[in-house]
Amino acid sequence: MDPTIAIIILTITFVGLIVLRFPISLALAGSSLLTLLYLKVPLATVGQTMIQGMNSYSLLTIPFFILAGQIMSEGQMALRLINLAQVLVGGIRGGLAMVNCVACMFFGNISGSAIADVSSIGSVMIPMMKKKGYDTDYAVGVTVSAAIQGVVVPPSHNLVLYSLAAGGGISIASLFLAGIVPGLILCVSLMITSYIIAIKRGYTKSEAVPVREIPKIVRDGLLSLLTAVIILGGIFTGWFTATESGALACLYAFILTFLVYRDIPVSRMWIILQRTFRTVAMVLFLIAASATFSWVLAFLKVPGMLTDWMLGITDSPIVILLIINVLLLLLGAPMDMAPLILIMTPILLPVVTALGMDPVHFGIIMMLNLGIGLLTPPVGTVLFVGSAIGNISISEGTKAMMPFFYVMCVVLMILTYIPGLVMWLPNLMK
């Protein structure tokens, strides 16, 4: 069988199914199946690779992280983190926008999800900013942009997906460590941008938090952030694995939400579990389908061919990394983040490692890159959610988001070409 024809079949059927609006997991599985039929490979391979793709102990980390995030999103955790951010940066001109940025970083440090970030923080901050005289488009632009921090700062379950897509050989602890400094750089960059826009639009300072309320706000905020401390502290110290830390985080989130704060009745736990099961089922099927797709790519030697092709264009790492960044930004517009991680990691990782780039460094670059894609139409899930919360059109939300988009692209380039900013902490902990 001709490998070139097989690659054409794989590409055309995959793109065709996406255009026909099939779910991405079915597009991956369907295109792989048709290609294997052409290659006359036993179809038992499909089932074997699907099962093998899900047969990973590290994969248990994802359901635990999702469940912990769901529990804390259901309660008043977002409001407590917003209050803590208000104490820290609320007194600056245009302070509510900065509160938004810091609160999204804090909540992302718990949920690890941009969608959860914009849903939880946005539902509180966007109405609050509108009430205090901020323009709605500005409130939405700040919120959706700040929510992207959730895919970079640990414990991002997308980093776990990247580790699995790379074959499981990349340390999750190293990836989590590598996301800390970029997350802080991104947060500061967004805060500076929001401050400049706030001055330009003439926004005023926020009201000061009463001194008598500060101790309680700080205590509640730190108790909420302790979830991230449990996850990260346990992993970094080696006391327990990422999977075990996720289980402990679920237990702590349950105790804090249902027994300490009593934000919601325990009966809501069944609804939380249902949402978690639905999300996990989709993620697992996507992982299984992408495992087969990746196997077909490897069988056809596509990663090696792409590496040779790109290195044949130029031997300059600067140019190749620029091409990869532009490619990921373009792919992030029509496709969602998780499928792109699972599809593109096996393809691009050999290219960057051939350039001498650390896989951990590339993981953070990919997360930020695809995170930015969550803001760009036609998919732009985070932008859609934020615009719906603010009750504005997608075009208005896109226009308001653009200044932050440009800043995030600049941050992406800085992190790409200055690897020390990403690798400093992982190298320090070796």
N, C-alpha and C positions, 0 to 999 in steps of 0.2 A: 504494500500500500504506500502511496506517495505521501510523505509527511507534510509537504506543502499544501496539498489538497486538504489533508486533515486539519491543518491550522486554519485554512480558509473556512472549512465547515464549522469549526469551533467558534470562530470569530463571528461569522455571519449569523449563525443560529442564536448565539448569545445576544448580539445586538438586536436581532430581529425580535426575539422574545421580549427584550426590554422595551423596544418601541411599541410592541403590542400590549404593553402594560402588564406583563406577567410579573408576579413577585420575583424579586432578585434571586431567591433561593431556588425557585423552580427554573429560572433561566440558567442558573449555574448547573443544576442537575440535568436539565433537558439537553443543553448543548454538549455536556460531557457524554451523555448517553448516546446521542446521535454520532458523535465523533468516534466513540468506542465501537459502535456498530460498524462504521466504515472501516475501522482498523481491524475488525474481526477479533477484538480482544474479548475473552469470556466475560459476560455481564456480571458474573459473580464478583468481579473486581469492583464494581460499583458499590455493592453492599459491604464488601470487606473494607474498602477505603473510607466509606461513611462511618462504619463502626469504629475503625481505627482512629479516625479524626476526632471522635468524641471520647475515646478511651484514654483519658488523661486525668490524673489526680488533680493537677493544677487547674483544670477546667471547673472544678467545684468552687473555686474562688469567685467566679462570676455570679452564680446564683446567690451566694452569701452577700456579696457587695450590693447586688440589686435589691435584695430583701432589706438590708440595713438602710439603704437609701429610701426605699418605699415607706418603711416605718417612720423614719424621721421626717419625710416629706408630708406625711399624713397629719402629723401634730403641728405644734406651733414653733418648730425648730427654726424655720426661716425668719420668723419675726424676732426671735431672741438673738439671732446672729446679726440681723439688721440693727437692732438696738445696740449691740456691742460695737458694730462698725460706726454707729452714730456717735458713740462716746469717743472713738479714736479719731475720726476725721470729719465729723459733722460740722465743726465750727468754721470750716474753710468756705470761702465764697463758692457758691455752686456746690455746697457740701453734700447735698443729697445724691448728686451724681457720683461723688467719690464714695459715699456710703454704699451705693449700689455696687460699685466695682469691688470694694473690699468684702461686702456681704456675699457677692457671687463667688469670690475666691474662697471664703470660709465655707460656704455651702458646697462648693465643688470639692473641697477637701473632705467632705463627708459623703456626698452622693456619687462623685466621679462621673457625672453625666451632665452635659450641656442642656439637654431637654429638661431634666429635673430642675436644673438651676433656673432656667428662664421661667418655668412653670411656677416654682415655689417663690423665688425672690421676686419675679415679675408681677405676680398676682398681688403682692403687697406694695412693692416699690413704685410701680407705674401709677396706680391710683394715688399713692401718697405724693409723688412728685407733681402730678397734675393738680392736686389740691393745694400744694404750696406755690403754685404759679409757674411751674415749668411747662414748656410746650410739650404736647403729647408725643410728637415725633422725636423730640430730643430724648424723652424718657424711654421710649421704645429703643432708639438707637443705642443708648448707653447700656440698657439691660441686655439686649441680645448680644452685643459685642462682649460685655463682661462675662456672660454665661459661657463663652468659649473656654474660659480658664478651667472649667470642669473636666475637659478632655486632656489637659496637660498636667495639672497639679495632682499629686497622688491622693487617694488611691483610685486612679482612673481604670475602670474595667477594660477600656480600650487598649491600654498598655498590656493588660493580660492577654487580650486577643492578639496583639502584635507578637508577643512572646510565643504564643501557640502557633501562629501562622509562620513564624520563623523556624519552627521545628522544636520549640521548647528548650532550646539551648541558651537562650538569653535570660539572664537573671531578672526576675520580677523586682527584686529588691533594688537592683542597680537602676532599672527603669524608673522606679518610684523616686529614688534619690535624684536621678537626672532631671526629673520634672520640677523640682523645687525652685531652683534658681530661674529657669525660664518662666515659671508661673509668676514669680515675684516681678521679673522684668516686664512681663506682659501687663500685670496689674498696675505697676507704676506708670507705664506708657499710656494705658487707658485713662488713668487718673489725670495725668498731665493734659491729655487731649480734651478730656471733659472740662477741666479747669479753664483752658483757653477758650473753648466754645461758650462756657458759662460767662466769662468776662465779655466776650463779643456780644452775647445776647442780653447782658445786663442782669443776670440772676444774682440774688442776694445770698447772704449767709443763712444757714439754718438756725433754728432756735436752739439755744444751749440746753443740754440735758441737765435737769435739776441735780445738784450735787448729792442730795439724799438718796436718789435713785441709782446712782452709779455703782455702788457696791453690789446691789442685787443684779443689775444688768450684766456686770462683769462676771459674777458668779454663774449666772444662767448661761451666758455665752461660752464660758470656759468649760462648763459641764457638757454642753453640746459638742464643742470641739474635741472633747476627750475621746469621742468615737474614733476620730482620725489618729489621735495619739496612740490608742490601743492597736489600731491596724499597723501604723507605720513603726511605732516603737517596738512592737513584738517582732516585726519582720527584720528591722535593722539590727536589733540586738541578738537575733538568732534564737530568741526564746521559743518562737513557734513559726510555722510556715505561713505563707500568704493565705492558704485555705483555712488554717486554724484561726488566724487573726480575723478573717471574715466571719467565721462562726461566732467568735467572741464579740465582735462588733454588733452582730444581730442580737445577741443576748443583752448587751449593754443598751442598745437602742430600744429594745422592748421594755427593759426595766425603767429607763429614763422617761419614755413616752407614756407608758401605761400605768406605772406604779409610782413614779416620783412626781411628774407634772400632771398626770391624769388628764392630758389634753383631749383624749378621745376614749370611748368605752372599749373594753377588751373585745366586744363583739365585732368591732371593725377589723379585727385581725384576720378574719376569714376573707374579707374583701381584699385586704392587702396581699394575702397569700394567693388569691385568685389572679390578681394583677401580676404578681411576681411569676407565677407559673406560666401565664400567657407570654410574658416577656422572655422568660428562660426557654420556653418551647421554641419560640421564633429564633432565638439566638443559637440554640443547639442544632436546629434544622439547617440554619444558615452555615454553621461550622461544618456540619456533615456534608452539605452540598459543595462547599468550597474546598473541602478536602479532596473530593473526587475531581473537581476542576483543576486543582493544583497538581494532582497526580497525573492528569492528562497533559498539562503543560510540561511537567518534568519528563514524561514519557516522550514527548515530541521535542524535548530539549530547547524549549522556547526561552527560558531564562539565559542559557548560554549563548543562544543566537542573538538575543537583545544586547547582552553584554558586549559581544564581539562587534555588533553593529554600532553601538554608541561609542565604544573605544576606537572604532574605525573612523568615526566622524571627526573626533578630536581626542587628544590625550590630555587635555586640560581639565583637571578636576573642577575648576571654577565654572567652566562652561557646561560640563555634564551635570553638575548639581543644579545649575540654573535651569537647564532643560527639564530635569526631574521635578523641580519645584513648580515650574509652569505647567507641566503635564498633570501633576496632582491637583493643582488649583483648578485646572480646566475640568478634570474628571470629577472633582468635588461638587461642581455645579449640578450635573444631572443625576449623580448617584449618591447614596447615603454612605455614612462613614464606615460602619462595620463591614459591609461587603467589600469596600475598597481596601480596607486593611487586609482582609483575607485573600483578596485577589492579587493585589499589587505587591504585597510583601515578598512572596516567593519569586516574583519577577524582578523587582528592583534591588532586593538585598544583595544578590550576587554582583550587580553592577557597582554598588557603592563600596562593597567590601573589596572589589578589585581595585578601587581607587584608594584603598587604605582607610576608609571611613569606619569608625567603630559602629557596630550594629545598634548599640544603646543610643548613640548620638543620632543615628538615622531614625530610630523609633520616635524620639521626641520631635524631630523635624516633621515626620509623617503625621504625628498627632496634631500638631499645630496647623499644618497645611490642610489636612482634611477637616479640622475643626473650623477653619475659615470657610471651607466649602459648605458648612451648615448654615452660613449666612447668605449664600448666593443662590438666587433663583436659577432654574425652575424648581429644584427640590427645596433647598434652604429651610429645613425643618424648624430650626431655632428662630429664624426670621418670621416664619409663618405663625408660630405660637406667640411670639412677642407682639406681632402686629394684631393678632386676634385679641390678646389681652388688652392692648391699648385701643382697640376698635379703630384702627386706621388701615388704609389700603397697603398692599405689598409694595407698591411704587413709592409711597410716602416713607414706609419703613426702610426701604432700600436706600433712598436718598439720605435719610438721617443717619444710617449706618455707615455710609461711605467714608467719612473722615476717620472713623475708627478702623475700617477695613484697610485703608492705606497704611495706617500706623502698624497694624498687625502684620502686614506684608513686610514692612521695614524690619520689624522685630524678627520675622521669619528669616530674612536675609542675614541679619546680624548673627542669629543663632546658628545658621548654616555655615557661615564662614569663620566664626570664632568658636570652635568646638570646646575650648576651655570653659566657656560659660555653662555648657551643658554637662561636661564630663568632670568638672572640678570636684563635686561632692562624691560621685561614684568612685573616682580615683582616690579620694581622701579616705574613704572607708575600706579600701582594699587592704 
